[in-house]
Every structure is written in C-alpha cells, then in structure tokens.
Amino acid sequence: MFNVSREFAPPFSLIAPFFVIGSIFYLIATLLLPMFGADTSHFDISVVGWAHLFLLGFVMMVIFGAMAQLVPVVLEVGHFSVDFYYLIWPLLTIGTILMVIGFWLAPGLLPYGGMMVLIAMLTFLADTIMTLRKVEHISLTVKTVAVTNGFLLLGILVGFAMALGIGAGVGVDINKWLNAHIVLVLGGYVTLTIMGMSLILLPMFGLSHGFDERPINLSFKVMVGGVLAYLAGAAIDSQVVRFLAMLTMLGAMSLYLWQIWLIYETRARKENDIWFRSMVVGYGSLAFSLPLGLLAALGAPENIGMTAVWFLVMGFFTFLINGHLYKIIPFLVWFERYSPLVGKQKVPMLADMYPKKMADYQFWFSAAGVVIAGIGLLFQSDTMFKAGAAFMAMGAVFLVTSVNWMMKFGKE
C-alpha cells in the first residue's frame, strides 16, 4: 500500500499517540456540541474555544500524526529528525487544553497555551522544512507541503498574536485578524494539505490511474492566490479584496471537486467499504458547502455561513480524516507487527484489521448527525441541531472504540 522502507518508517509508538489523543479530543468536542444553540455566532468566545478544541486537538493532531508517516512517502526521503514528533503531541495536547480553558474560563492562560501550541507547530515545521531540503524531485505534492507549511507558520503567528491580545492585553485588532487566521489555517494549511495528500491517497486506495491532473494543478495555484489575497485584504482592511479572495478560494475548491470526480471515474476498486463511503459523505458535504459559502460571501444571513462552515468542517474535514484512519492505522499496525513475518507464517489481510460493525455504526451515526445538525443550523432549529449533535457524539464513541480496537489488533 505505502511505499515505505524500514529505514524511513517512524516507529509505531511515535505515531499511535496522535491518533489516540486526536480521537479522544474528537469525542470530547462532539459531547460538548449541545451546549451551543443553532443561532450561536462564530464570534462567540465559547464557539472560538470549541473550535480550537476540535481543530487543534483533533484535526491538527491527526494530520500531524499522518504526516509523520506520509512525509517519507511523499518526499521520498527520511525525516530530518523523526524524534521531533515525540515532542509535538505532548506540547500540542497541553497547549490545546490550556487554550480552551483560557477561552472559556481564564483568559490569562491563553498566552501560555498559545506558546505551547506555537512551539509544537514550529517543531513540526522545523522537521518538515529541513526534510524538504533533501528532496530532489519536485512534484505538485512536494510543492503543496512547502506552501502549506508557510501558511501554517503565518496562521499560528497571527493566532498567537491574538492570544496575546486577549490574554495579555497586547494591542491586536481581533475582529480584523480573526477571519485571516481562519483562512490561513483552514484554507492555507488544512485544505491545501488535503488537496495534496488526496492526489496520492485516493488513487492508491481506489486503484485509479490515467486521470487528467490539470484541474488539481490549477486548483492549487488558484487556492494559493486566494489565501494570499485574503491575507492582503486583511492587512489593508479592504472588504472588496477579501470578497474577491473568497470567490477565488470557492473557485479553487470547485476545481478540486472536478479532480476528485475524474479520480473516481477511473477507479478500478469498486468495493464500497468504510473508507469509500466516508469519502462520498466528505466530498458530498464539500459540494453542498460551496454554494452556501458563495451565498454567505454575497451577504446572506450568518446562519447560511455557519451552515457552510459546518458542512466544510464536520462533513468534509471530519469524514476525510476518519475515513482514512480505517486505512492508515491497520497498515501501520500490519507494518509494525506482521511485515517481518511475511513468508514465514500466515499474516492477516488489511481488510480484516478494522472492526466492520463498529465502523458502520460510527459512519451512520456521524453521517446522520452531520445532516440533521446542518439542517438545524440552516433553519435555526435548536432541537434539530442538538439531535444531530447527539448522533455525532454516538458516532464519536464508536470511532474511539474502533481506534482502540485497531491499535490493539494482534496483541496478546
């Protein structure tokens, strides 16, 4: 599956905490969702705290863990210092907890939590940048890794400045830079990272080949331009520039969806496993969020924008991440425990190394939750939003159980 040699592969004990802790943060975040109403604003400080719990504790934690394994695959070189990752997850965990407490209860803790998150991410960036220096073949995915890490650096610096503004009274215009921080991290890092990695993972898992790559190449350039334009619009405080930047990024994501369709059309593997179904919900959520995002950019009420963000984050990001956990964790366990036994004794198939019933329960509860809560946000129905949140929490319970099951596979 992955072209990984034992020389470059990080030890399983290094990667496992990222996935375990990330899934636990996901469970906590979904359990806390019902404390919000369907009409809650994204400027509400409690929403900001929850967003950092979810995005730092779950999204970034899992992405960093996956990148520990994928960097050698994508760049075809070993890590500069894979031991850096032993520092990243404790710092990111503690920093996330301190930031959430700071947003909700004690603003004075924000600079300390922000500093720990900053150090964790700078450590990740240091390893990635030094590893990039060893690369000889510059592909689109390599360019994606380089550019996304630049956006991540800018995003966390802006975020840290705002943390100082809230917790230490440093003069920072939060309203001016909040959306720029969101665009840099979600658009410049998370979305572009997903775009770059999907060009490798989707064809590999779906056995797709021979598809046209022009849409993804154009999408990458347009997305980078959109993020840079939004940052410039924030710097000069121009609503027009920010609006045009949003349209640009929406166009980039539309091109990306076209690329995904081309990959789907050429896939040879037709089985509808948990991974494939998660991709369908994820990309379906993205397709649904784009026109809502356009309406929000054109001045539609805030509930339209909140619904667009809901389907982007809880539908697209979440289902792509969770779906890939059912592929990546079994492979890492197999590579660690069974690859040395190949040719010596019977070894399990990867398809047997995830709990199918628990995965199905996780999928259906989570999918129902995304749709029901999304409808609740769209029509500002607290009842539907909280019902959807309850479904998502049940799905999260099954995800944590599934991750634990996969991690322990084959242990006596």
N, C-alpha and C positions, 0 to 999 in steps of 0.2 A: 504494500500500500504506500508507505512513505519510503523514499529513498534515503534511508538513514543508516550510516555506518556506526559501529560501536565507538569508533574514535571520536565522532562528533556528538553522539547522542548523550544528553544530560541524564543523570540518574533519576529513576522514577521517584525516589524520596524527595528530590528537589521540586518536581512538578506537582506532585499529589496535593500538597497543602493549598495551592492556588485554586484547584478545582473544588476541594472540600470546603474551604473557607468561603469561596465565591457562592457555592450553592446554599450555604447557611445564611449568608447575607441576603440572598435572593428570597429565602423563606421568611426571614425577619421582615424584609421590605414588603412582601405581599401581605403578611399578617397585619402590618401597620396601615395598609391602604384604606381600610374602612374608617379611619379617623378623619378622612377628608370628605368633603361634600362634592357633588357634581358641579357646583358653581365656584369652587376654590380657584383663586387666581395663581398664576405661576410666579407672581411676585410675593406671594405669601411666604413668610420666613419658614413656616413649618413645611411647605412644599419644597423649598430650597434645601432644607435639611434632609428630607426624604430622598430628594433627587441625588444628593451626594452619597447617601447610604446605598442607594441602588446602583448608581453609575460607578462609584469608586469601589464599593465593596463587592459588587457582582460583575458588572460589565468589564471594568478595567482589570480586576483581579483575574478573571478567566482569560481575558485577552493576553495579559502578561504571561500567564502560565502556558497558554497555547504557543505564544511566540518563543518561549524558551525551547520548545521542540521544533517549531516551524522555521526559525531563523536559519539553522543549518540546512534545511531542505530548500528554502527559498534562495538563500545566498550561496549555497554550495561550498560553504567554509564553516569551520568551527567557531564557536563563541570566542570573543576576546578573553572573557573571564566568566564562565558559566556560574562560578561561585557567587557572583554578584546577586544572583537570584535568591540565595539564602538570606540576603538582607532585605530584599524587596518586599516579600509577603508579610513579615512581621511589622515593618515600618508602615506599609500601606494599611494593614489591619488596624493598628493602634491609631494611626493618623485619621483614618475614616471615622472611628468611634469618637475620637476627641472632637472632630469637626461637627459631627451630628449632635453631640452633646452641646457644643458651642452654639450651633444654630438654634437648638430647642430650649436650652436651659442656662448656659453660662457663656456669653459672648467672649469673655476673656480667654477661653480655651481655644478659640478659632486660630489665632496665630501659631499656637503650638501644634495643633493638629495639622494646620496648613503646612508648617515647616516639615513635619514628618512625611506628609504626602509628597511634598516637593523633593525631599531627599530621596525617597523611594523612586520617584519618577526620573530624577536626574541620574540615579544609579542605573536604571533601565536604559536611559538614553546613552549613558557613557558606554555601556557594553555594546549597544546596537551600533553606535557611531564608530567605535573602534573596530567592530566586526566588519562594517561596511568598507572600511579602508582596505581590507584584504580581498575584496571582490574584484574579479577580473571581467566577468561577463555582465554587462549592464542591461537587464531586461526591464519590462514595464513594472513587474512586481518589485524589483530592486529599487527602481525609482520611487515606487509607492512607499516603500519602507523609509527611504531617505526623506521624502517630503512630509510624510505623516509625522515623523518624529520631530521635524522642525515645527509643525503646527502644534504638536503636543507641548513642546517647550514653551512656545508663546502662550498657549492656553493656560498652562499651570502657573506661569509667571503673572498673567493677568488675574487668575483666580487667587493667587497668594496675595497680590496687592489688595484685592477686595477683602480678603480675610483680615488683613491688617487694618483696612478701613473700618470694618465692622467691630473687630475685637480690640483694636488698639487706638482707634481714633485718628488714624492716618488719613489725610485728605484725599480720598478717592471717590469719584463720582460713580456710585454703584449703578444707578439707572443707565448711565452712559455705556458702561463696560460689561454689564451682565450678559446681554444678548451676544456681544462679541465673544465673551468667554464660552458661552454655549456653542456658538458656531465653530470656534476654533477646535474645541474638544470633540463635539459630536459630529460636525461636518468635516473638519480638517483631519482629525485623527481616527475616530471610530468608523465613520462611514468610508473614508478612503482606505483604511486598513481592511475592512470587509470587502471592498471592491477588489483590492489587490489579491487578498488571500483566496477569494472565491474563484478567481481565474485559475487557481491551482487546485483547490479542493473540490469544486463542483465537477469539473471534467474527470477528476480522479475517481471520485465516489460514484459518479454516474456513467463512467466509461464513455465520455463524449470526446469526439475528435473531429478535426476537419472543419471547424466552425470559423466564421469570419470574426476577427478580433478588432476590426476597425471601430465598432461602437464603444468598446471599453477604453480604447486608446483616446478617442475623442472625449469620452465622458470624464476621464482622468484629468485631461487638460482643462476642460470647462469647469469642473468642480474646484480645482486648484485656483483658477481665476476667480470663481465666485467667492471662495473663502477669503482670498486676498482683498477682493473688492469690498467685502463686508467689513473687514478689519480697517480698511482705509476710510470707509463711510463712518465707522465708529470714531476713528481718530479725528476726523474733521467735523463730526456731528452732522452728517448730511443724510436726511431721510431718503432723498432721491437715490443716492448711491447705494444705501442699504437695501432699498426696494429692488433696484436693478440686480444687486448681488443675489438676493433671494430668488428672483426669477431665473438667474443663471444657474444656481445650485439645483433648483427644481428641474431645469432642463437637463442638467448633468445626470440626475437620478433617473430621468425618463430614458436617456440613452443607455444607462446601466441596465434598466429593466429589459430593454430590447436585446442587450447582450445575453442576459440570463435566458431569454426565450430562445435565442439561437443555440445556446448550450443545451437547453432542454430538448430541442428538436433533433439534436444529433446524438443523444444519449443512447447507449446500447443496453444498459442495465435498466430493465423495466419494473423491477420489484418495488412495491410501494411500502417500504419499511418506515420505521420511525423517523429516520433521517429525511427521507424524501417528503413525507407528509409535513414535517416541520418546515422544510424549505417552501412548500406550497403555501402554508399559512404565513410564513415570514414574508415572502415576496408578494403574496396577495395583500397583506397588510400595508406593505410599502406602496403598492399600486393604488390602494384606497386612500392612503395619507397624502399622496401628491396633489390631487385636485383640491383636497381640503386645505392643504398648505398654500396653494395658489389663491384660494378664496380668502384665507387669512391675510396673505400679503396684500391683497386688494382692499383690505379694510373690513372684512367680515367680523362679526362679534367674536369675543375671546373664546367662547365655547367651541367655535369652529377650529381655531388654532390649537386649543387644548386637545381636541379630538384627534387632530392631525399628529400632534406630538405623541399622544397615547398609542396610536397605531404604529408610529415610527419606532418608538422605544420599546413598548410592551409587546408589540406584534412582530415587527421586523428584527430589531436587535435581539430580543429575547429568544425568539424561535430559532433564529440562525445559530445563536450561541448554544442553546440547549440541545438542538438537533445534532450539532457537531460533537457535543460531549459524548453522545452514544456511539460515535465513530472513533474519536481520539482516545478516550480513556481505555476502551477494550484493546486498541492497538498498543498503547503504552504498557498495559499490563501484560499483553502477549509478548511484546518485545523483551520485557524485563524477565519474565518467568518462564517463557516457553521457547523463545527463539534458540537458546542454546541446546534444546532437546530435539530440534528438528533432525530427522534421520535416525534418532536413537530410540524414540518411543512415540506413541500416538499423542498428538497435541490438539487442543480444541480449535474449532473454526472461530473466526472473529464474530460471526453472526450468532454464535452460541454464548457470547460473553457479555450480553446485556440482558436484563430482566424484561422480557417482552410484555408481560401483563402489566407490570408496574409502569413501564414506559408508555403503554397505551393509555393507562389511567391518567398519567401525567399529561399526555398530549390532549386528550379530550377535555379534561377539566380546565387546562390552561387555554385551549382554543375557545371553549365556551366562555370563559372568564373575560378574555380579550374582547370578544364580540359584545357580550352583554354590558360590560362596563363601558365600552366605547360608545354604545348606543345611549347609555345613561349620561355620559358626558355630552354627547351631541344634543340630546333633548333636555339636558339638565334635570335628570331624574335621580335623586339620591337613592331611591330604592333599587333601581337597576344597577347603578354604579356599585353600591355596596354588595349586591348579589353577585355581580361579576367579580368583585374583589375576593369574595368568599370562595368562588370557584378557582380563582388563581392561587389562593392560599392552599387549597387542597392539591392542586397540581404541583405546587412547590414542595409539599410534603412528600409526594411520590418522587419528585426529582431528587431530593436529598437522600431518600431511601435507595433510589436507583444508583446514585453516585457511590454511596457506601457499599452497595452490593457489587458493583463493578470493581471498585478498589480492592475488595477482599477476595475476588474470584481466584480460585486455585490455592488459597491459603489453607493450611490445615487448621 
